[in-house]
């Protein structure tokens, strides 16, 4: 069985500090999918060791779509500590040891849904 670890450094670029009625916000990595656990980054950067099984991300930190794609979640949290949006970073979006993700949508709101990977 092909097992191992993929180390990936994820950086959220230009995240907003506030958002509408949510007030001050921050982004965390959802380091466990179920039950959810959140891990603060250093700045907006995380170095994550993702377990691999047969070349695919695995373990409790990895989400899985019904189509088989694997992803990591990054969660926007308001000042009360409630998560209100998530970004998915798919394994197939990670081309090297460092990946930079846009922190905002085109309208300036906090990024959500599938991540927009920057060059």
SVG drawing of the C-alpha trace seen along z (x, -y; Angstrom):
<svg xmlns="http://www.w3.org/2000/svg" viewBox="-25 -46 32 48">
<polyline fill="none" stroke="black" stroke-width="0.4" points="0.0,0.0 1.4,-3.4 1.3,-5.6 3.2,-8.7 2.8,-12.4 2.4,-15.4 3.6,-18.6 1.8,-21.6 2.0,-25.3 -1.2,-27.2 -1.3,-31.0 -4.5,-33.0 -3.7,-36.2 -5.3,-39.6 -8.1,-38.3 -10.7,-40.8 -10.6,-41.8 -14.4,-42.6 -17.5,-41.5 -21.0,-43.1 -23.0,-41.9 -20.3,-39.4 -18.0,-42.2 -14.4,-41.4 -13.5,-38.0 -10.6,-35.6 -9.9,-32.5 -8.9,-29.1 -8.0,-25.7 -10.6,-23.0 -8.0,-20.5 -10.6,-17.9 -13.7,-17.5 -16.0,-15.5 -16.3,-16.5 -14.9,-19.9 -11.8,-21.3 -10.1,-24.5 -6.5,-25.5 -5.3,-29.0 -2.6,-29.9 0.5,-31.9 -0.6,-35.1 -2.7,-33.6 -0.3,-30.7 -0.4,-27.0 2.1,-24.2 0.0,-21.0 1.2,-17.4 -1.5,-15.6 -1.5,-11.8 -1.5,-9.9 -3.0,-6.6 -2.5,-5.3 -1.5,-8.8 -4.7,-10.4 -5.2,-12.7 -6.6,-10.8 -7.3,-11.1 -9.6,-13.0 -8.5,-16.4 -9.6,-15.6 -13.0,-16.2 -14.3,-14.0 -16.8,-14.8 -19.1,-12.2 -17.1,-12.3 -14.0,-11.2 -12.1,-14.5 -10.3,-15.3 -10.0,-18.7 -9.0,-20.8 -11.4,-23.3 -10.6,-26.8 -13.3,-28.5 -14.3,-32.1 -15.1,-32.7 -16.8,-35.8 -16.0,-37.6 -18.4,-35.4 -16.5,-32.3 -19.1,-31.1 -18.0,-29.8 -20.0,-31.2 -18.2,-30.4 -15.7,-27.8 -13.1,-27.6 -12.3,-24.2 -8.7,-23.6 -8.8,-20.5 -5.8,-18.1 -5.7,-18.6 -5.2,-22.3 -1.9,-21.8 0.9,-21.8 3.8,-22.3 4.8,-22.6 3.3,-26.1 -0.2,-27.2 -1.5,-30.7 -5.3,-31.2 -7.2,-34.4 -8.8,-35.7 -11.7,-37.4 -14.3,-36.9 -14.4,-39.2 -16.9,-41.4 -14.5,-41.8 -16.4,-39.5 -14.6,-36.6 -13.6,-33.8 -15.8,-30.7 -16.5,-27.6 -13.7,-26.3 -10.5,-28.2 -9.1,-30.5 -5.4,-29.6 -3.0,-32.4 0.2,-32.2"/>
</svg>
